Amino acid sequence: MMFDAAMKNPASDIVVDVKDLSTWFDTGKQVIKAVEGMNLTLRRGRTHCIVGESGSGKSITARSILNIVPKPGRIIKGQVLLHGAGGTGGIVDLASLHPKGRQIRSIRGRDISMIFQEPMSSLSPVHTIGQQIIETIRLHRRVGKQEARERAIEVLAQVRIPRPERSIDSYPFEFSGGMRQRAMTAMALVCEPKLVIADEPTTALDVTTQAEILDLMKSLQQRHGMALMFITHDMGVVAEIADDVTVMYMGEVVEHGPVKDIFFAPKHPYTQRLLASVRALEKRSHRAGSAAKLRSDDAILEVSSLSMSFSARRSLFSRKPKEPPVKALDDVSFTLKRGEVLGIVGESGSGKTTLGRCILRILDPSSGSIRFTGRDGAVADLAALPRRAVKPYWGRMRMIFQDPFSSLNPRMTVFQVIAEPLLNHGMRDRRALETEVVSLLERVGLTRDAMWRYPHAFSGGQRQRIGIARTIALKPELIVADEATSALDVSLRAHMLDLLLGLCREFEMSFIFISHDIGVIRYMCDRVAVMHRGRIVEIGDADAICDAPSHPYTRSLISAIPKPDPNLRGKSQRIRYVSEVDG
């Protein structure tokens, strides 16, 4: 009732008012203006989305509101005005408080809470989920352990974690990614804060889990009437949940307004380019070839009855009985034609990455065959070869990894990173190596100067380009790309996909493109295989799978994709798939 009354008085709706906020980082060599002159109003019961590419200042804005800016960053000027802190009618300037003082610590979690992007690094691995939620409750409320435990179970049930009475004693590693994100959400909501800040909370999740988390946040917002500040680079999510949108670029706000104004009447060129990139991924790339033109009898890869099981691990002190092996792949069969781009799509845990790693023999399959036919016509069953006999094929089959940060050695220059596979395959002449590395850098849109710098000096998109240059150095016949664009901003994604397609056509390479992003799959691929619980449930032409899927699970995946159009909000019906095993 209080929420309804407050909504009638817009002036009383304000939870946080950010005025002329600037946060800078003084590295000693230069001053980076991460946020400059930010003005932002967050209102009760409304969702305010902050969008922009990596480095635009979105996350630093969130951390500035909570006054948890990492060193050497600090708030230079401006105000962060919290209305009604601690249930009072007063206004507190959070930017003026000491970051480690008692007053700001009492506000964090009670009045303002934050859901971080990666729950595994935000949750303590040595404490149970329940212990962490109970600690949050007792920090801000005078209650006993038993009452706090009952409240923790109640909030776990609110975020729809199964069997909350048992799950409360589980550790984070025992939860899936989606479950951990729900636990983080429960921790953020347990004290019923006025404002929840969610920093890219669904980026690493597959579309069905993302849809569940978004539905959950909307229902909890309606129940508690809280303000929600949602940071994302997914414009489909923005169209689905936002009331208001702020667009950031290089630390500054370039545009803000109601969600429909941003989508249908963008004024700033950056916003226009951002939306154009999103809409480009709604259709097939002009660079994509047609599977019909590929010879059906010219197969580079034939996977037959491939299975892979992982032995269940048990803790040394665990009292639980040993569980049976987990079947990651279950009788998977498909054929990849030469020059074809095959997409592999499915939820987290469906077996996509395991399949890619088995094909390259990074993992050893339990059974089945992987017949690879090279350009020379020689055929080899990779699954049957001993590990040392597989190594010569790694020059002809390469992988692009998901994370451009961890896949590059930080102690090696870009020249060393790209030259390494060339050196391993016999190229020793220094001048020839430099010439080849420069050529590869230019192919992926980087300059010669990049050669002598280290990976930390580059953005995420540039690092992914370096990884691609290393992958194509040996002109492989087959590339397995595992979520190769998931770490990239939407403005970079279409450009990177076009780059990969251009290289595919130039070098006559075949691609297996693993992704949970249906838009990327549609844009890039000739055919699509849909995986669920280790099995391929549907395979066919990309347009047919995306526009008219036949399997119920595929229809469930497609229905969970948020459309980048606010006018379609709530008009598409979610299809929830229940397998025969679940049913």
C-alpha positions in Angstrom: 0.0 0.0 0.0 2.9 2.3 0.8 4.2 1.7 -2.7 0.9 2.7 -4.4 0.7 5.9 -2.3 4.3 6.9 -3.1 3.7 6.4 -6.8 1.0 9.2 -6.7 3.7 11.7 -5.6 6.6 11.6 -8.1 8.8 13.8 -5.8 8.7 11.2 -3.1 9.7 8.4 -5.5 13.3 9.5 -5.7 15.6 6.9 -4.1 19.0 8.1 -5.3 19.8 11.4 -7.1 23.3 11.5 -8.7 24.5 15.1 -9.4 27.5 16.1 -11.5 29.5 12.9 -10.4 33.1 12.5 -11.6 35.3 9.5 -10.8 38.9 9.5 -12.0 41.8 7.1 -11.9 45.3 8.6 -11.4 47.7 5.9 -12.6 50.8 8.1 -12.1 51.3 8.3 -15.8 47.9 9.6 -16.8 44.5 10.5 -15.3 41.7 8.4 -16.7 38.3 10.1 -16.4 36.2 7.0 -15.9 33.0 8.9 -15.1 32.7 12.6 -15.9 29.7 14.9 -15.0 27.2 12.0 -14.4 23.6 13.1 -13.6 21.1 10.3 -12.8 17.8 9.9 -11.0 16.7 6.5 -9.7 13.0 6.2 -8.7 11.1 3.7 -6.7 9.3 1.0 -8.7 11.2 1.9 -11.9 14.0 0.1 -13.8 16.8 2.3 -15.1 19.1 0.6 -17.6 22.7 1.8 -18.1 24.1 0.8 -21.5 27.4 1.3 -23.4 30.5 -0.5 -24.5 33.2 -1.8 -22.2 35.1 1.0 -20.7 32.3 3.5 -21.0 32.0 3.9 -17.2 28.9 1.8 -16.4 30.4 -0.3 -13.6 32.4 2.6 -12.1 29.1 4.6 -11.9 27.6 1.7 -9.9 30.6 1.5 -7.6 30.6 5.2 -7.2 27.0 5.2 -5.9 28.0 2.7 -3.3 31.4 4.4 -2.7 33.4 1.3 -3.4 35.6 2.6 -6.2 38.8 0.5 -6.4 42.2 2.3 -6.0 43.7 4.3 -7.6 40.2 5.6 -8.4 38.4 8.2 -6.3 35.3 10.4 -6.5 36.6 13.8 -7.6 33.4 15.8 -7.3 29.6 15.5 -7.3 26.9 14.1 -5.0 25.2 10.8 -4.6 22.0 11.7 -2.6 20.2 8.9 -0.9 16.7 9.8 0.2 15.3 8.2 3.4 18.4 6.3 4.5 17.6 3.9 7.4 13.9 4.6 7.2 14.3 8.3 8.0 13.1 11.2 5.9 16.5 12.7 5.6 19.0 12.8 2.7 22.5 11.5 2.9 25.3 12.3 0.4 27.1 9.0 0.0 30.0 10.5 -2.0 30.9 12.6 1.1 31.2 9.6 3.5 34.4 7.8 4.3 34.4 4.6 2.1 35.2 2.4 5.1 33.2 4.3 7.7 30.4 2.9 9.8 27.6 5.0 8.2 28.3 3.9 4.6 28.7 0.3 5.7 25.3 0.3 7.4 23.8 1.7 4.2 25.3 -1.0 1.9 23.0 -4.0 1.9 20.3 -2.3 4.0 19.3 0.6 1.7 21.3 -0.2 -1.4 22.6 -3.6 -2.5 24.4 -4.9 -5.6 24.3 -8.0 -7.7 27.7 -8.6 -9.3 28.3 -10.0 -12.8 30.2 -13.2 -11.7 28.5 -14.8 -8.7 31.3 -17.4 -8.2 33.9 -14.7 -7.5 31.4 -12.7 -5.3 30.3 -15.6 -3.1 32.7 -17.1 -0.5 33.7 -20.6 -1.6 34.3 -21.8 2.0 31.0 -20.7 3.5 27.5 -22.1 2.7 25.0 -20.0 0.9 23.0 -19.9 4.1 25.9 -18.6 6.3 26.5 -15.8 3.8 22.8 -14.7 3.7 22.4 -15.0 7.5 25.5 -12.9 8.0 24.0 -10.1 5.8 20.7 -10.3 7.8 22.4 -10.1 11.3 24.7 -7.3 10.1 21.7 -5.0 9.5 19.0 -6.4 11.8 18.9 -7.3 15.5 17.7 -10.9 15.2 18.8 -14.3 16.5 20.5 -17.0 14.4 17.3 -19.1 14.1 15.1 -16.1 13.0 17.8 -15.1 10.5 17.9 -18.7 9.2 14.1 -18.7 8.8 14.3 -15.4 6.9 17.1 -16.8 4.7 15.0 -19.8 3.8 12.1 -17.5 3.0 14.1 -15.4 0.6 15.6 -18.4 -1.1 12.1 -19.6 -1.7 11.2 -16.2 -3.1 14.0 -16.5 -5.7 12.7 -20.0 -6.6 15.6 -22.1 -5.5 14.4 -25.7 -5.2 14.2 -27.2 -1.7 15.4 -24.1 0.2 15.4 -25.9 3.5 18.2 -28.1 2.1 19.8 -25.7 -0.4 20.6 -23.2 2.5 23.4 -25.6 3.6 24.9 -26.0 0.1 28.2 -24.4 -1.0 28.4 -22.1 -4.1 30.2 -24.8 -6.1 27.3 -27.1 -5.7 25.0 -24.7 -7.5 24.8 -24.1 -11.3 25.5 -20.6 -12.7 21.8 -19.7 -12.8 21.3 -21.0 -9.2 24.4 -19.0 -8.0 22.9 -15.9 -9.6 19.6 -16.6 -7.8 21.5 -16.9 -4.5 23.3 -13.6 -5.1 19.8 -12.0 -5.9 18.5 -13.5 -2.6 21.4 -12.0 -0.7 20.8 -8.6 -2.3 17.1 -8.6 -1.5 17.1 -10.1 2.0 17.1 -6.7 3.8 14.5 -5.3 1.3 16.7 -2.4 0.1 15.4 0.7 -1.6 17.7 0.3 -4.6 19.2 -2.8 -6.2 22.1 -2.3 -8.6 22.6 -5.3 -11.0 25.9 -5.2 -12.9 25.6 -7.4 -16.0 23.9 -10.1 -13.9 22.8 -12.2 -16.9 25.8 -11.8 -19.3 27.2 -15.3 -18.7 23.9 -17.0 -18.6 22.1 -18.9 -21.4 18.9 -17.4 -22.8 16.5 -19.6 -20.8 18.2 -19.0 -17.5 18.5 -15.3 -18.3 14.7 -15.2 -19.0 14.1 -16.8 -15.6 16.3 -14.3 -13.8 14.7 -11.3 -15.5 11.2 -12.6 -14.7 12.3 -13.1 -11.1 13.7 -9.5 -10.8 10.5 -8.1 -12.3 8.2 -10.0 -9.9 10.4 -9.1 -6.8 10.4 -5.4 -7.9 6.6 -5.5 -8.1 6.4 -7.1 -4.7 8.9 -4.8 -2.9 8.6 -1.6 -5.0 12.3 -1.1 -5.1 14.3 0.9 -7.7 16.4 -1.2 -10.0 19.5 0.1 -11.8 20.4 -2.6 -14.4 23.8 -2.4 -16.2 23.9 -4.3 -19.5 25.1 -4.3 -23.1 22.2 -6.5 -24.3 19.7 -4.2 -25.9 17.1 -7.0 -26.0 17.2 -7.1 -22.2 16.9 -3.3 -22.2 13.8 -3.5 -24.4 12.3 -6.2 -22.1 12.7 -4.5 -18.7 13.7 -0.8 -18.9 11.5 2.1 -18.0 14.3 4.6 -18.5 17.7 4.3 -20.3 21.0 6.1 -19.9 23.6 5.6 -22.7 27.2 6.1 -21.8 30.3 6.6 -24.0 33.8 7.1 -22.8 32.7 8.1 -19.3 30.0 10.5 -20.2 26.3 10.3 -20.6 25.5 10.9 -24.3 21.8 10.3 -24.2 19.0 9.4 -21.7 15.3 9.2 -21.7 12.3 6.8 -21.7 13.0 3.4 -23.3 10.8 4.0 -26.4 12.5 7.3 -27.1 15.9 5.7 -27.0 14.9 2.8 -29.3 12.7 4.7 -31.8 14.1 8.3 -31.8 17.8 8.1 -30.8 19.5 11.4 -31.1 23.2 10.7 -30.5 25.3 9.1 -33.3 26.7 6.5 -30.8 23.2 5.4 -29.8 22.2 5.1 -33.4 25.3 3.0 -34.2 24.6 0.8 -31.1 21.0 0.1 -32.3 22.2 -0.5 -35.8 24.6 -3.2 -34.6 21.8 -4.8 -32.6 19.5 -4.9 -35.6 22.2 -6.3 -37.9 22.3 -9.4 -35.8 18.6 -9.9 -36.3 19.2 -11.3 -39.8 21.8 -13.3 -41.8 25.1 -11.8 -42.5 25.7 -10.8 -46.1 29.0 -12.6 -45.9 27.5 -15.9 -44.9 27.6 -18.6 -47.6 24.8 -20.9 -48.5 24.9 -24.5 -47.3 23.1 -25.5 -50.5 26.3 -24.5 -52.5 28.4 -26.8 -50.4 29.1 -30.3 -51.9 27.3 -32.9 -49.7 29.9 -35.5 -50.5 32.8 -33.3 -49.4 32.9 -33.8 -45.6 35.8 -32.6 -43.5 34.4 -34.1 -40.3 32.1 -37.0 -39.5 31.2 -37.5 -35.9 29.5 -40.8 -35.1 28.0 -42.0 -31.8 30.3 -39.8 -29.7 29.8 -40.2 -25.9 31.7 -38.7 -23.0 31.3 -39.3 -19.3 32.9 -37.5 -16.3 33.4 -39.3 -13.1 31.5 -37.7 -10.2 33.9 -36.2 -7.7 33.4 -36.6 -3.9 34.9 -34.5 -1.2 37.3 -36.2 1.2 35.0 -35.4 4.1 31.7 -35.7 2.3 29.1 -38.1 3.8 27.1 -38.2 0.5 27.2 -41.5 -1.4 29.3 -41.5 -4.5 27.2 -40.5 -7.5 27.2 -42.2 -10.9 29.3 -40.7 -13.8 27.9 -37.6 -15.5 27.1 -38.2 -19.2 28.2 -35.0 -20.9 27.8 -36.4 -24.4 25.3 -39.0 -25.3 25.5 -40.7 -28.8 26.2 -37.5 -30.7 26.4 -37.8 -34.5 26.7 -35.2 -37.3 28.6 -34.3 -40.5 30.5 -31.1 -41.2 31.0 -30.2 -44.9 34.1 -28.5 -46.1 33.7 -24.7 -46.0 30.5 -24.9 -43.8 29.8 -23.0 -40.6 27.9 -25.2 -38.2 26.4 -23.6 -35.1 26.1 -25.6 -31.8 23.5 -24.0 -29.5 22.1 -25.0 -26.1 21.9 -24.1 -22.5 24.8 -24.2 -20.1 25.6 -27.8 -19.3 24.1 -29.1 -22.6 27.5 -30.5 -23.7 28.5 -27.8 -26.3 32.0 -27.1 -25.0 32.6 -30.7 -24.2 31.8 -31.6 -27.8 34.2 -29.0 -29.2 37.0 -30.2 -26.9 36.4 -33.8 -27.7 36.6 -33.0 -31.5 40.1 -31.4 -30.9 41.0 -34.2 -28.5 41.6 -31.8 -25.7 39.3 -34.2 -23.9 39.2 -38.0 -24.6 35.8 -39.3 -25.6 34.5 -42.4 -23.9 33.3 -44.0 -27.2 32.4 -43.1 -30.8 34.5 -41.9 -33.8 35.7 -38.6 -35.2 36.7 -39.0 -38.8 38.7 -36.0 -40.1 39.4 -35.7 -43.8 42.2 -33.3 -44.7 42.7 -31.3 -47.9 45.1 -34.1 -49.0 42.3 -36.6 -48.8 43.8 -38.6 -46.0 41.3 -39.8 -43.4 42.0 -40.3 -39.7 39.7 -41.3 -36.8 40.9 -38.8 -34.2 39.0 -40.6 -31.4 41.1 -43.8 -31.9 44.5 -42.1 -32.0 46.8 -41.9 -29.0 47.4 -38.4 -27.7 50.9 -38.0 -29.2 49.5 -39.0 -32.6 46.9 -36.2 -32.4 49.3 -33.4 -32.0 50.2 -33.1 -35.7 46.5 -32.4 -36.4 46.5 -29.4 -34.1 48.0 -27.3 -36.8 45.1 -28.2 -39.1 42.4 -27.9 -36.4 42.5 -24.8 -34.0 40.3 -23.4 -31.3 39.2 -19.8 -30.4 38.5 -19.7 -26.7 35.7 -17.8 -25.0 37.8 -15.6 -22.7 40.3 -13.3 -24.5 41.8 -12.4 -21.1 42.9 -15.8 -19.8 43.7 -17.4 -23.1 46.7 -15.0 -23.8 49.9 -15.3 -21.8 50.4 -11.9 -20.0 54.2 -12.4 -20.0 54.4 -12.7 -23.8 54.3 -9.8 -26.3 51.7 -10.0 -29.1 54.5 -11.0 -31.4 55.5 -13.9 -29.2 51.8 -15.0 -28.8 51.1 -15.1 -32.5 54.5 -16.4 -33.6 54.4 -19.3 -31.1 52.4 -21.8 -33.3 54.5 -20.8 -36.3 57.7 -21.6 -34.3 56.2 -24.9 -33.1 55.6 -25.9 -36.7 59.1 -25.1 -38.0 59.2 -21.4 -39.1 62.6 -20.2 -37.6 63.6 -17.2 -39.8 63.1 -14.1 -37.6 62.4 -11.8 -40.6 59.9 -14.2 -42.1 58.2 -14.5 -38.6 57.9 -10.7 -38.3 56.5 -10.4 -41.8 53.9 -13.1 -41.2 52.9 -11.7 -37.8 52.4 -8.2 -39.3 50.3 -9.7 -42.1 48.1 -11.6 -39.5 47.6 -8.5 -37.4 46.5 -6.5 -40.4 44.0 -9.2 -41.4 42.3 -8.8 -38.0 42.4 -5.0 -38.1 45.4 -4.3 -35.9 48.5 -2.3 -36.7 52.2 -3.3 -36.8 52.8 -1.3 -33.6 50.7 -3.8 -31.6 53.3 -6.4 -32.1 55.6 -5.3 -29.3 53.0 -4.6 -26.7 51.6 -6.9 -24.0 48.0 -8.2 -23.9 47.1 -6.0 -20.8 47.5 -2.9 -23.1 44.5 -3.9 -25.2 40.8 -3.9 -24.8 38.7 -7.1 -24.7 37.8 -6.8 -28.4 41.4 -6.2 -29.4 42.5 -9.2 -27.3 40.0 -11.4 -29.1 41.4 -10.2 -32.4 44.9 -11.2 -31.2 43.5 -14.6 -30.3 42.0 -15.0 -33.8 45.3 -14.0 -35.4 47.0 -16.7 -33.4 44.3 -19.2 -34.4 44.6 -18.6 -38.2 48.4 -18.3 -38.2 48.7 -21.9 -39.5 45.8 -21.5 -41.9 43.9 -24.4 -40.3 41.2 -26.4 -42.2 38.8 -26.5 -39.2 38.2 -23.9 -36.4 36.2 -24.6 -33.3 35.0 -21.2 -31.8 33.8 -21.6 -28.2 31.6 -18.5 -27.3 34.1 -16.4 -29.3 32.1 -13.2 -29.1 30.3 -13.5 -25.8 32.8 -11.3 -24.1 32.4 -8.5 -26.7 30.1 -5.5 -26.8 27.3 -5.6 -29.3 28.9 -2.8 -31.3 32.0 -5.1 -31.8 30.1 -8.4 -32.2 28.8 -8.1 -35.8 32.2 -6.7 -37.0 34.0 -9.6 -35.4 31.6 -12.2 -36.9 32.1 -10.6 -40.3 35.9 -10.8 -39.8 35.6 -14.6 -39.0 33.4 -15.2 -42.0 35.7 -13.3 -44.3 38.7 -15.4 -43.1 36.6 -18.5 -43.5 35.9 -17.8 -47.2 39.5 -16.6 -47.8 41.2 -19.7 -46.4 38.4 -22.2 -47.2 38.1 -23.1 -43.6 35.2 -24.9 -41.9 33.8 -23.6 -38.6 32.1 -25.2 -35.6 30.6 -22.1 -33.8 29.5 -22.8 -30.2 27.2 -20.2 -28.7 24.2 -19.7 -26.5 23.3 -16.6 -28.4 20.7 -17.5 -31.1 21.2 -14.1 -32.8 24.9 -14.8 -33.3 24.1 -18.3 -34.6 21.5 -17.0 -37.1 24.0 -14.3 -38.3 26.9 -16.6 -38.7 25.9 -20.2 -39.5 24.8 -22.3 -42.5 23.4 -25.0 -40.3 22.5 -25.3 -36.6 22.6 -28.3 -34.2 20.6 -27.9 -30.9 22.0 -29.7 -27.9 20.1 -30.7 -24.7 21.6 -32.8 -21.9 24.4 -34.1 -24.1 22.3 -35.0 -27.1 21.6 -33.3 -30.4 17.8 -32.9 -30.4 17.5 -31.0 -33.7 19.8 -30.1 -36.6 19.1 -28.3 -39.8 19.3 -25.1 -41.9 19.9 -22.0 -39.7 16.9 -20.1 -41.0 14.6 -23.1 -40.5 15.8 -23.8 -37.0 15.6 -20.1 -35.9 12.2 -19.3 -37.6 10.3 -22.6 -37.5 11.9 -25.0 -35.0 10.3 -28.4 -34.8 11.6 -29.7 -31.4 9.9 -28.4 -28.2 13.2 -27.7 -26.6 14.3 -25.5 -29.5 11.0 -23.7 -29.4 11.6 -23.1 -25.7 15.1 -21.6 -26.5 13.8 -19.3 -29.2 10.9 -18.1 -27.1 13.3 -17.1 -24.3 15.3 -14.6 -26.5 14.4 -11.0 -25.5 13.5 -9.0 -28.6 15.2 -5.6 -29.1 11.8 -3.8 -29.4 10.0 -2.3 -26.4 6.7 -2.6 -28.3 6.9 -6.4 -28.2 7.4 -6.5 -24.4 5.1 -9.0 -22.9 3.5 -10.0 -26.2 5.5 -13.1 -26.9 4.6 -16.2 -25.0 7.4 -18.1 -23.1 7.4 -21.8 -23.9 8.8 -23.9 -21.0 10.3 -27.2 -21.9 9.8 -30.2 -19.7 11.8 -33.2 -20.8 10.6 -36.8 -20.5 13.1 -37.3 -17.7 11.8 -34.3 -15.8 8.2 -35.1 -16.5 
